Amino acid sequence: MHAVPAPLTEKPVVLVCDDDITIRLMMRETLEREVITVIEAADGKQALEMYKQHSPDLVLLDVSMPHFSGYEVCEVIRQSPLGADVPVVMVTSSDDLSSINRAYESGATDFLAKPITWQILGQRVRYMLRASRAFRDLKRNEERLKRNEEHLKQNEERLRVLAYFDNLTGLPNRQMFNEDLQRSIAQAKREGLKAALLFIDLDQFKRFNDTLGHAFGDKLLNRVAEQLKTRLRPGDLLTRGVDRLEDMSLARLGGDEFTICLTQVAQNEDVARVASRVIESISQPMVVDSYEVVVTPSIGIAIYPDDGDEIDSLLKNADTAMYNAKAKGRGRFQFYSGEMNARALQRLRMENELRKAIDNNELRVAYQPKVDVQQRKFIGVEALVRWDHPKHGIVSPAEFIPLAEESGLIVDIDNWVLHKACHQASEWLNMGITCPVAVNVSALNFKKTNLVERIKTALREADLPASLLELEMTESIVMSDIELNTERLTQLKEMGTSISIDDFGTGYSSLSYLRRLPIDQVKIDRSFVNEIDCNNEDMAIVKAIIAMSTTLKMEVIAEGVETTTQTEKLSKAGCHRLQGFFYAKPMPAKFATETLLAGFDALPAAKKLATATSN
């Protein structure tokens, strides 16, 4: 017997099916904060049993599980008496087309790609629950009013709105956008004219979300949508000389991204007029919740057939042009052009200069102290590379590190930093300062077969004990090839070095795999630490990471700590090892030496904490 689903007025029930206890724990933490009851299953067989017992309102299914895969579980649910309309979301680390098609063929409502963006999971599940309940309401209405043609048409329209319109703004959604653009391309092809795609992205929209909250951000998006709908009507455009545009469709793709499709385009000047009108409309001051705000759009424009003859190529090129508009100062539009290769040439010049940077002694190592606030002492430093360009001054790591990774130069840079850091740690040791130094290992460097030998060489040349060297690598690097990486990490661990996982929480680590890896420490990513002052969801994720680390007997450290409040919340949650600007910025070796000699209590942050504690 199948249980009867709970009435819609009751607390919704979500079944979370995943063989990874870490994922289940984080999903429970996130969904329970949305006032959702969570039941769990660790494998496919248990998932079917729990579904039969509880008839949940929504199912989150991991694709790869023991006994039955997520696809098989979904197929069984769809065949059950009450399973036809239950939303089933596949959770998978594979986002290729074949995996997505397999999910939909098995009956999935949607899919969720790993790594999971935890901050929006609750909202997404809430949205699907609302849509599911609306869908069930419509079905009951259809059965009750099936003899009434007028009511039936209304219900069909409501279903169409759910499928083709954005729930927040009421604008056409991505599905309708794809169909509209396909029709625009077909029409332009038949008539021998052009079509245009305008890709609109709001500049620095994240700043509004971060400072005023997501509810405010949603209201701002609604206001922007209203501006576009009311001020870009065909009649309004015609009065401004755009008399060759006979069709226009507006859509919201998601987040702060909007699109406009134009057909019957005879010349690019007409498209430019529309883009200018969009910028003018959106850039007007708007009052939202008593705040007057000004938001500007950056617009990328791709023309059919010049810039592509299918949806994917047009969207990609319009997106490229949009980023080019942002790079030129935001609040402007940019047509896609092959001349954008000039940016690639600029990157090539920088790559060539970066190749010479090591030989020209332009690279520097900065050391950022790490502290234990409970024991009030330094526990080590992280070695960070800086580029002092002879013409441009200090080049941001955010600019040259991705370039170094793409070009392969990161291996040489990693090796240079490793040798510098080992010699500095050895120098400190000779001064009586025992200070472990952490160096970052890039993905490309980690895959090199001679990595272990190069680290041994650096330690030997610096006469540094391996116990004073910490190797940091990101979660995604470690999980990329678990069998091979387990062997590599074991070799590094057997040398006596310690292993730390950087940016933890942003990837898709499995608890079963983490138990097998010789990891000493996980570092909570700064993206979670940044928001714990005001975001309960991020605090819940941080607590889950701390709890997991404790269970696995790993040390845990938080990076990006910038405030007293963050320090207090992390320490209260059981994370006493911290790193961030609140304690010390990355500094040259000379100042790092002075800082270490002065001790923890000499830090301005230590004095602030002491004052806060006394108060």
N, C-alpha and C positions, 0 to 999 in steps of 0.2 A: 504493500500500500504506500502511496505517495502522500506526504503531508500536504495539507492545504496551505497555500501561500498566506503569509501574514497580511492583515488588512493594511491598506496604504497609509492609514493614519499611524500605524505603529512604526517603531524604529526599524529602518531597513536593515536587512541581513545580507552580508557579502561573504561568499565562500572564497578563501584564498588557498590556492593549490600550488605548492612549490616544494621541491625536495630540499631547498636551501633554507635553513632556519633563520639565517640572517635576513633574507628577503621577506620571509613571513613576518618576522619581528618588526621590520621597518614599515611594512604595509599595515600591520595592526596599529602601530603607533600613529601613523598618518591618518588612517580611516576612522579610528576611534575618536580622534579630535573633530571629525566631521559628524559626530553623533551617529555612527554606524556600528552595528554589531558585527563582529568579525568571527567567523568560524574557520578552522584551518584543516588542511589535509596535506600529508607529506608525500603521497604518491598517487598514481592514477586510480588504483583500486580503492583506496580510502576516500578519494575525491568523489567517486560514484556513490559510495555508501553514505557519505555526509550529505550529498545532494538529495538522495532519496529520503533521508531522515528529516531534513530541514527545509527543502525547497527554497533556497535563497533567492533574493531579489536580483542578484548579479553574481557572476562567477569570474574570477581572475585565474586563468590557467597557464601555468608554465608549460612550454612545449615539450621539453625533455624531462621526463619523470620515470621512475621505476614502474614496472607492471604494465601500465598503459600510458601512451604518450598523450599530450594535451589534445592532439587532433582526434585520437580515438575516444577520449572522454567526451569531447564536444559532440561527436557523432552520436554517441549513446544518449547524451542529454537531449539532443534534438529529436530523437526517436521516442522519448518518453512522453506520457500524456500531457504533462505540464511544462515540457521543456521547449516548446516551439518558439516561445516569445521571450524567454529569459535571456537578457544580455550576457554574452560570453565574450570575454576579452582575452586574446592570446598574448602571453608575455614571452618575448623571445629576444635573443641577442642577434638573430639573423633578420636583416631588413631587406634581403634580396627579393626580387619579384616572385620567384618560385615559392619561397616560404610564405609570402603574403597571400598568394593565390591558394596555396594549400590550406591556410587558415580559413579563408572565406569559403572554400569548397567544403570544408568540414562543418561549416555552419557558424563560424565565429561572427560576432557582431562587429568587432573591431580588433585591432592589435596594438600592443604597447611594446615599444622597442627598449631593450636594455642598452646602455645604462639608463635607469629610470630617473626622471626629473621629479624628485619627491615633493617639491614645493607645489606642483600642480596636480599631483595624483588625486588628492582628495576632491578638488574641484571637478576634475574630469569624471571621476566615479559618480559624484553628485549629479553632474549633467546627464550622464547616461541613465542613472536611476530615474531622473525626472522624465527623460525622453521615453524610457521603458514604461513608466507609469502612464504617461500620456498616451502611448501606443495601446496599452491594455484598455484604457478608458475608451479610446476610439473603437476598439474591437467590440467592446460591450455595447457601445452606442450603435454600431452598425447592426449587431444582432437584434437590438431592441427596436431600431428604427429602419430596418431593412425595407419595409413596405412604403416608407416615406422617401421618395426620390430626392426631395430637396435636402433633407437631413443627411442622406447618404452622400450627396455631393459635398456638403460642408465637411463631413468627416474625411473624405478623400482629400480635400484641400488642406486640412490640418496635417494629414500624413505627408502631403507634398511639402508643406512648410518645414516639417521636421527633417525631411530628407534633403531639401535644397536651400534652406535659409539658415543664416547664422542666428543662434539663440540669443546672443547679446544685442546685436544691432538691428536685426531684422533684414540685413542685406543678404543677397545671394551668397552662398558659401562656396567652398572650393569645388564641390561637385558640380554646382551649376556654372561656376566660372569655367571649368574645363569644357563643359558642353557648349557654353556661349562662345568661347574662343575657337572651338572646333567649327562651329557654324560660321563664325566670322572669317576663318581661313577659307572654308569652302565657298562662301559667297564671294570673297575677294578673288579667288581663283577663277570662278565662273565668269565674273564680270571684268576680269583683267585689271582690277584696281589693287590698291594696297590695303592692308589692315594694320592696326597699331595696338601694341600692348604697353600700357603704362603701369609700372610696378612702383607702388607708393609705400614708403617706410617712414614712420614718424621719428624724427631726430631726438635722441636721448629720452625716449619714452620711459625707459627703465628707471630714470631718475625720479619720475613722478610716482611710479609704483613703489620704489624703495623709500621715498621720503613721506608720501601721503597715504600709502596703502593701496592694495589691489582693488578695493571697492571704489576708491577714488579713480584709479586707472580705468576701471570699467565704465564709469560715468563719463570720463574724458573721451574714451573711444566712442561712446554713444553720441557725444556732442560732435565729434569729428565726422561720424557717419551722417548725422543730420545736416551738417554743413555741406557735405558732398551731395547728399540727395536733393537738398532744396536749392543749392546754388549752381548745380551743374545740370539742370533740366534742359532738354533740347531747345526750348523757347528762349531760355536765358543765354544759351550758347549762340543761337542764331543772331541775337541782337548784337553780338560782338564779332560778327563777320565770319563765323565758322559755318558757312552755308553749304559746304560740301560734305558735311558729316550727317548721314541720315540714320545712323544707328549708334548707340552707345550703351554699354552695360557696365555696371559697377558691382564689385564684390569685395568681401572681406575674406582673405585666405586664412587668417588666424593671427593672434597676437596683435601687433600694431601694423600689420601688412594689409594693404588694400590694392585692388587692381581696377583698371578701366580698360575695356576692349572697345576699339573704334573700328568701324568698317566704312566703306565708301571714302577712303582716304585718297585724295588726288595728289596732295603735296605735303611735305613734312611741316611746312609752316602752319597748317591747320592743327596738327598734333601739338606743335609748340604752343599755340594759343590755348589749347585745352590744358596743357601742363601748367602754363602760367596762371590760368584761372584756378586750378587746383591749389597751387601754392598760395595764391591770394586769399582763397576761401579758408583754407585751414589755418593760415598764419594770423587770422584776426584774433584779438584777445577774446577769451571765453571765460565766463564765470562758472565755476563748478564748486559746489559746497562752500560758497562765500569766498573762494580763492579765485583771483583773476590770473589766468595762466595763458602763456603764449607757447604754442607748439608749432614747429615747422616741419614740412615734409621734404624728403629727398626722393626724387623720381627718376627711375631709369626707364628708357623707352627703347623698345625693339620693334622693327618694322617687318611685316611680311610682304614679299618673300626675301627682302634684302638680308635680313639678320636671322633667317631660319624659316623653314616651311612646315614645322610641326610644333605642338604645344611645348614639349620639353625644351627644345632649342630656343624658342622665343622667350620662355620663362627664364631660362638660364642666362641668356644674354641681357634681358631686361634687368635681372638681378645684378649682373656684373656692372651694368651702366649705373644702377642705383648706388652701388658702393663707390663707384667712381665719382658720382655727384657728392656723396658724403665726404670723400677724401678732398674734394675741392672747396669744402666749406659749409656743406649742408644748406638746406633751404633753397635748393635749386634743382633743375632737371638736366638730364644728360642723355643724349642719343647714344645708343651703342655704336661703336666704330672699331674697325680693325686697328685704328691708330691708338687705341688703348694699350696696344703692345708697348707703347712708350714706357708705361709703368713697369712692364716686364724688363725692359732695358735698364731702367733705373735699379731694379732689383739685381740685375746682372752686374752692374757697376759696383753695387754695394757688396755683392758676393766676392768680386775680385779684390776689393779693398779689405774684406774680412780675411781673405786668404793670406794677405800680407801682414795682418794685424799682429799675429804671433811673432813673426820674425822681426817686425818693427818695434816690438815691445810696447804695443798700444793697449794690450789687455791688462786688466788689473783684477786682483782678487780682493773682495770685501768679505768681512767676517761678521755674521750676525749672532750675538750670544743667545743661548737658550738657558732658561732658568727653571728652578724648582721652587715655587713660591711657598711650599709647605716647609721645606728645609732651608729656605732663604739662601740659595747658593746657585752658582753657575754650574750647569751640567754639560756644557759643550758649546760649540759654535757651528754654524753652517757656512761653508765657503761658497760664495756667489761671484760669478764672473761679471766684470764690467768692461766696456769698450770706450776708451778715451781716444776718440777720433781726432787726428791732428787738425782737421778743418772744421768739423761739425761739433766738436766737444763730446760730451758724454752721450752715447747712443743708447736709447732705451733697450733693455734686454727683450722686451716684448716685440721689438722690431728686428733685432738681429738673431735672436735664438731660433725662431721659426725658420729663418733663412738658413742658418747653420744646419738645422736638422734636415731641411729639404736638400741642401747641397752636399751633405755628408761631412761638412767641416766640423760638425759637432763632436766627432770622434777625436780629432786633434785638440779641440778646445777642452773637452773632458779630460784628456790625458795631461794637458798643460796645467789645468786647475788642480788635478790630482797630485802632481809633483809639487806644485807650489804649496798646497795645503799640507801635505805630509812634511815638507821641510819646515813650515811654520810651526806645526804641532810639535815637531822634534825640538825646535828652538825653544818653544815654551817649556818643554819638559826639562831641558837643560837649565832653565831659569827657575825650576822648582814648581812650575805650573803644569798640573796634569789636566789637560783639556782635550777631550775627544773632539775630532773635527769631522763634520759630515760633508760629503761631496755627492753631487747629483750624477747619476748614471743615466744617460739618454737611452732611448729605445734602440737606436742604431748601434751604440757602443755596447749595450748589453748583449746584442746578438753576435758580436765579434768573438771568434773562437779563442783569440789570444787575450781576452779580458783578464782572466785570472793571472796569467803570467805578467801582464803589464802592471797589475796592482802589486804583485809580489816585488817586482822591480822597483816601483816607486817607494814601497816600504823599506826595502833593503838600502836603496841609495840615501834615503833620509834617516836611516837608523831609527825608525819609528816602530814601536810595538803595534802589531795588528789590532790589538784591543782598543787603540786610540783612533781607529779609523772606522767611520760609519758610512755605509753606502746607502744612498737614498734613490729609490726608483718609484715611478708612479704605479698605481694600482693596475692600469691598463697594460703596462709593460709586463708585469708579473703574470697576469692572467691570459696573455696572448697565446702562449703555447705551454700549457701547464706541465706536461711531462718533461719537456726539454728544460724549462725554466726551473723546475724543482731540482734537477741535477745541477744546473749552473749555480743556483743559490746555495745548494749544499756544499759545493766546492768553495765558494766564497766564505761560507760560514766556517768551514773546516780550517781556513787560514787563520781564524781568530777575529775577523772583522764582525761588526754587528750590521744587521740588515733592517732598514726602515722603509715602510711603504708610505710614499708621499701622496698628497691629494686624496686621502682615503675618504670613501663615501660617494665619490663621483663616478666610480666604475661599477662593475658587476661581480665583485668577489663572491665566491661561494664559500660558506663556512666549512664544508667538507674539504675543499681544496686548501683553505687557509690553515687548517689543522696539519696538513702535510708539509707545509712550507716552513723552512727554518727562519721565521721572521721574529725579530726582537721587539719591534716597535711599529705602531701605526701613527700617522700624523693626520689629524682631523683637518680637512680642507678648509681654507680660509672663507670659502663661500658660505659655509654653515656658521662659522664663528662671527662673520660680519653681521648677521641678522639676529643673533640670540638675544640682543638687548630688547627686541620688540617682536620677535617671531617665535611663537610657541612650537610651530612645526619643526623649525631648525633646531630648537633646543631638544625636542624629542628625538631627533635623529642623532644629535650629539650624545645624548644619554644612551641611546641604543649602541652606538659605536663604543662608548666607554664600557658598557656592560659586556659587549662581545669580547673586547680586549681583555677584560678581567677574567672572563671565562677561559680564554685561550692562554692566559698567563703572559700577555704581551704588555709592554709599556705603551702608554698613549700620551701624545703631545699634541697641543693645539697650536696652529700657526695663524698669523694674521691678527694677533691680539692687539687691540689699540685703545681699550678703555678699562677703567677700573671695574665697571659693571661686568664686562666680559670676563675679567679675571675672577671676580667673585662668583659668578654663575658657574664657570668652568671648575673652579676649585671646589665649590659646593657639590657639584656633580661627580667629583672624584678624579678630575684631571688637574694635577698640580704642575705638570711640566708644560711650559708655555714659551712661545716665541712670537715676537712682533714688535712693531714700532713703539708700543707702550713702554717696553723695556729698553730697547736699543735698536737703532737702525743699522743696516750693514755699514761697516766702517773699515778703513785701511788697517793693516796689521799693526802699525804703531799705536793707533788709538785703541784697537782691540786689546793689545797688551796692557796698556794703562788701565783699561776698564776691568780686565780680569784681575790685575794686581790690586785695584781699589776694592774689589769685592762687591757682592750683591747689594749690601746695605748702602753703598755709595750711589746707587742708581737713583735718579729722581723718582722713578716709578715706585721704588721700595719705600721712599719717604711718603709718597702719596698714599700707598697702601697702609703704612703705619698710622698716618693721620686719619684715614677712613676707619681703621679698626678702633682707634681710640675714641672716635666720635660715635 
